[in-house]
Amino acid sequence: MSAAASVRYDIQGGVAFITLSRPERLNALDRPMMRALAAAAIDASTNPDVRAVLVTGDGRAFCAGGDVKAMATGGMFEEGESPLVGGMNGAAELHRAVGELYRMPKPVIAAVNGPALGAGVGLALSADVVWASESSTFGLAYMGIGLSPDGGTTFFVPRIVGARRAAELFMTNRKLTSAEALTMGFCSRVLPDSELLPAATALANQLAQGPTRAYAELKTLLRNTLQNGFETQTEDERYGVARSVQTDDFFEGIMAFAERRAPQFKGS
């Protein structure tokens, strides 16, 4: 399967749909797939026709993490790479893909339609909104194969559940049900399997009609809040307001409020 075939990328009505599509491997990531995922995320970030992004998986899984079968047969190493170099390069390609989604200046929704394991957890948590199906599971499977974590999982998970609980989840390889994931904050909503993608698509369409530049300011503020003190955070808010009040969408928003009508945001 080509890299392009393993990651489907479609733009419909202002929404970029990024679908992991190796269902026979539970959408496990190999190196070409990581590069294709990064390329899709970069296009979504820079394409003015895209105002929201939805990431999901084909078949019964969201993403089973790195392709362990390929690791076992040397398939994760490219020609001439030693395990050291291949491991470093593979992690860099994975992190570029996750990082492009995390830094996306537009709303990103992850529709976790089945197991999210290892790097699949990092991929899901790079999104702004994570909705999951009732049959989904979340597992940090690294210790089961003697591998140090990657995919941004050691960044995202402690921020969500705290350092103590994160250590336990990583060390024990405990797999969370969708209900447990909801309680711990890995996702914000759990839906019946058949309802997940339609509901997530409706949300993506809603956000694609929103104030795109204000969303970008919000995302930057939320990313920085845990490392900022109060004064720094409120100063960042001040500059965000200064930039936002110069946008067409802000003018449309206040005029719509004054005229008692729904705003028609254009993302500018």
Phi, psi and omega per residue, in radians:
M1 nan 2.344 3.133
S2 -1.280 2.820 3.117
A3 -1.063 -0.706 -3.131
A4 -1.091 -0.671 -3.138
A5 -1.231 -0.459 -3.094
S6 -1.422 -0.221 3.035
V7 -2.329 1.897 3.100
R8 -1.492 2.400 -3.096
Y9 -2.335 2.026 -3.117
D10 -2.360 2.519 3.077
I11 -2.023 2.143 -3.139
Q12 -2.403 2.073 3.048
G13 1.008 0.651 3.128
G14 1.515 -0.021 3.132
V15 -1.911 2.242 3.006
A16 -1.603 2.093 3.097
F17 -1.710 2.028 3.090
I18 -1.923 1.969 -3.045
T19 -2.064 2.075 3.034
L20 -1.239 2.200 -2.944
S21 -2.342 1.107 2.903
R22 -2.203 1.098 -2.999
P23 -1.048 -0.500 3.134
E24 -1.204 -0.304 3.089
R25 -1.994 0.363 -3.100
L26 0.958 0.596 3.116
N27 1.025 0.555 3.052
A28 -1.141 2.547 -3.022
L29 -1.606 2.163 2.902
D30 -1.849 3.117 -3.027
R31 -1.086 -0.851 3.109
P32 -1.042 -0.623 3.132
M33 -1.170 -0.668 3.077
M34 -1.048 -0.750 -3.140
R35 -1.164 -0.689 3.118
A36 -1.142 -0.666 3.109
L37 -1.128 -0.761 3.103
A38 -1.092 -0.734 3.141
A39 -1.091 -0.713 3.105
A40 -1.119 -0.755 -3.138
A41 -1.132 -0.687 3.121
I42 -1.109 -0.761 3.112
D43 -1.097 -0.764 3.130
A44 -1.056 -0.650 -3.117
S45 -1.179 -0.679 -2.993
T46 -1.740 -0.256 -3.078
N47 -1.368 2.067 -3.107
P48 -1.170 -0.291 3.101
D49 -1.356 -0.210 -3.126
V50 -1.734 2.213 3.130
R51 -2.172 -0.066 3.034
A52 -2.784 2.758 -3.065
V53 -2.299 2.392 3.068
L54 -2.154 2.161 3.141
V55 -1.966 2.275 3.096
T56 -2.647 -3.089 -3.128
G57 -2.155 2.645 3.040
D58 -1.393 2.563 3.029
G59 1.368 -2.539 -2.985
R60 -1.678 0.109 -3.137
A61 -2.279 2.672 2.956
F62 -1.419 -1.111 3.091
C63 -2.877 2.164 -3.121
A64 -1.494 0.279 3.128
G65 1.450 -2.676 3.096
G66 -1.177 2.645 -3.103
D67 -1.331 1.685 -3.068
V68 -1.148 -0.617 3.095
K69 -1.062 -0.738 3.095
A70 -1.147 -0.637 3.082
M71 -1.060 -0.739 -3.068
A72 -1.194 -0.470 -3.093
T73 -1.812 0.115 -3.123
G74 1.435 0.104 -3.090
G75 -1.243 -0.229 3.099
M76 -1.530 -0.101 3.103
F77 -1.797 2.323 3.121
E78 -1.577 2.929 -2.998
E79 -0.948 2.237 3.099
G80 1.502 -0.068 -3.112
E81 -1.527 2.352 2.937
S82 -1.392 2.894 3.050
P83 -0.959 -0.660 3.122
L84 -1.099 -0.909 -3.101
V85 -1.183 -0.735 3.129
G86 -1.098 -0.707 3.099
G87 -1.106 -0.751 3.125
M88 -1.144 -0.790 -3.113
N89 -1.184 -0.709 3.111
G90 -1.100 -0.753 3.111
A91 -1.103 -0.674 3.129
A92 -1.107 -0.706 3.133
E93 -1.191 -0.705 3.065
L94 -1.072 -0.795 -3.060
H95 -1.214 -0.509 3.057
R96 -1.129 -0.755 3.141
A97 -1.105 -0.855 3.139
V98 -1.111 -0.733 -3.121
G99 -1.121 -0.677 3.112
E100 -1.092 -0.675 3.092
L101 -1.219 -0.746 -3.108
Y102 -1.117 -0.683 -3.114
R103 -1.554 0.035 -3.107
M104 -0.913 2.210 -3.122
P105 -1.433 0.426 -3.122
K106 -2.430 2.733 -3.137
P107 -1.059 2.368 3.104
V108 -2.122 2.246 3.113
I109 -2.020 2.314 2.999
A110 -1.860 2.130 3.043
A111 -1.784 1.709 -3.041
V112 -1.486 1.754 -2.957
N113 -1.655 0.093 -3.127
G114 -3.130 -2.726 -3.115
P115 -0.997 2.343 2.949
A116 -2.097 1.983 -3.028
L117 -2.202 2.532 3.069
G118 0.925 -2.152 3.140
A119 -1.063 -0.376 3.054
G120 -1.102 -0.557 3.053
V121 -1.168 -0.795 3.109
G122 -1.049 -0.711 3.113
L123 -1.073 -0.796 3.122
A124 -1.095 -0.776 -3.045
L125 -1.312 -0.171 3.044
S126 -1.262 -0.250 -3.125
A127 -1.393 2.821 3.087
D128 -1.381 -0.688 -3.137
V129 -2.148 2.221 3.109
V130 -2.084 1.996 3.008
W131 -1.948 2.543 -3.038
A132 -2.291 2.668 3.037
S133 -1.420 2.777 3.131
E134 -1.057 -0.545 -3.105
S135 -1.508 -0.045 -3.090
S136 -1.237 2.718 3.030
T137 -2.395 2.715 3.110
F138 -2.198 2.221 -3.131
G139 -2.562 2.353 3.112
L140 -1.675 1.488 -2.849
A141 -1.467 0.170 -2.972
Y142 -1.085 -0.810 -3.039
M143 -1.131 -0.400 3.115
G144 -1.157 -0.377 3.090
I145 -2.059 0.224 3.076
G146 1.203 0.609 -3.077
L147 -2.025 2.396 3.025
S148 -1.175 2.486 -3.076
P149 -1.110 2.708 3.076
D150 -2.572 -2.844 3.095
G151 1.208 0.266 -3.120
G152 1.369 0.123 -3.069
T153 -1.123 -0.618 3.135
T154 -1.328 -0.173 3.000
F155 -1.513 -0.880 -3.029
F156 -1.305 -0.837 -2.947
V157 -1.111 -0.830 3.116
P158 -1.069 -0.536 3.120
R159 -1.227 -0.415 -3.129
I160 -1.585 -0.783 -3.002
V161 -1.956 -0.139 -3.064
G162 1.625 2.775 -3.026
A163 -1.154 -0.732 -3.089
R164 -1.115 -0.880 -3.113
R165 -1.171 -0.611 3.093
A166 -1.069 -0.775 3.135
A167 -1.030 -0.757 3.129
E168 -1.106 -0.774 -3.117
L169 -1.104 -0.736 3.114
F170 -1.163 -0.812 -3.006
M171 -1.252 -0.565 -3.062
T172 -1.647 -0.166 -3.057
N173 1.039 0.426 -3.120
R174 -1.077 2.322 3.127
K175 -1.723 2.221 -3.099
L176 -1.607 2.378 2.950
T177 -1.256 2.947 3.116
S178 -1.085 -0.638 3.125
A179 -1.145 -0.733 3.096
E180 -1.157 -0.702 3.122
A181 -1.081 -0.668 3.101
L182 -1.141 -0.784 -3.139
T183 -1.088 -0.690 -3.102
M184 -1.409 -0.249 3.114
G185 1.706 0.159 3.063
F186 -1.154 -0.519 3.086
C187 -2.415 2.842 -3.114
S188 -1.896 -0.096 3.124
R189 -2.762 2.469 3.047
V190 -2.103 2.279 -3.105
L191 -2.204 2.739 2.991
P192 -0.944 2.550 -3.041
D193 -0.888 -0.772 -3.059
S194 -1.244 -0.292 -3.084
E195 -1.719 -0.226 -3.004
L196 -1.061 -1.008 -3.035
L197 -1.144 -0.751 3.071
P198 -1.046 -0.704 3.141
A199 -1.197 -0.743 3.128
A200 -1.148 -0.649 3.093
T201 -1.137 -0.719 3.099
A202 -1.080 -0.713 3.100
L203 -1.129 -0.765 3.128
A204 -1.060 -0.738 3.104
N205 -1.107 -0.674 3.097
Q206 -1.092 -0.834 -3.110
L207 -1.194 -0.511 3.106
A208 -1.176 -0.283 3.080
Q209 -1.701 0.120 -3.063
G210 -1.619 -3.042 -3.119
P211 -1.407 1.557 -2.957
T212 -0.977 -0.756 -3.087
R213 -1.246 -0.570 3.048
A214 -1.192 -0.639 3.040
Y215 -1.040 -0.723 -3.138
A216 -1.092 -0.736 3.094
E217 -1.095 -0.779 3.116
L218 -1.022 -0.796 -3.102
K219 -1.082 -0.721 3.109
T220 -1.099 -0.757 3.135
L221 -1.092 -0.767 -3.120
L222 -1.192 -0.622 3.096
R223 -1.108 -0.644 -3.009
N224 -1.589 -0.201 -2.938
T225 -1.116 -0.601 -3.087
L226 -1.285 -0.333 3.128
Q227 -1.777 -0.190 -3.107
N228 -1.644 2.585 2.888
G229 -1.389 3.038 -3.087
F230 -1.038 -0.814 -3.074
E231 -1.107 -0.758 3.137
T232 -1.136 -0.744 -3.109
Q233 -1.131 -0.774 -3.130
T234 -1.222 -0.521 3.032
E235 -1.171 -0.696 3.058
D236 -1.093 -0.679 3.073
E237 -1.057 -0.722 -3.125
R238 -1.052 -0.788 3.130
Y239 -1.201 -0.591 3.072
G240 -1.095 -0.737 3.076
V241 -1.069 -0.781 -3.120
A242 -1.030 -0.687 3.113
R243 -1.278 -0.691 -3.062
S244 -1.161 -0.662 -3.074
V245 -1.205 -0.163 3.101
Q246 -1.627 0.017 -3.069
T247 -1.590 2.703 3.055
D248 -1.103 -0.628 -3.110
D249 -1.140 -0.617 3.090
F250 -1.124 -0.790 3.119
F251 -1.060 -0.757 3.104
E252 -1.093 -0.696 -3.123
G253 -1.105 -0.792 -3.110
I254 -1.282 -0.590 3.093
M255 -1.190 -0.700 3.106
A256 -1.102 -0.697 3.098
F257 -1.085 -0.806 -3.111
A258 -1.137 -0.578 -3.096
E259 -1.628 0.057 3.097
R260 0.970 0.907 3.095
R261 -2.407 2.894 3.105
A262 -1.301 2.379 3.122
P263 -1.225 2.620 3.070
Q264 -2.014 1.449 -3.083
F265 -1.296 2.520 -3.128
K266 -1.978 -0.054 -3.135
G267 1.407 0.332 -3.103
S268 -2.240 nan nan
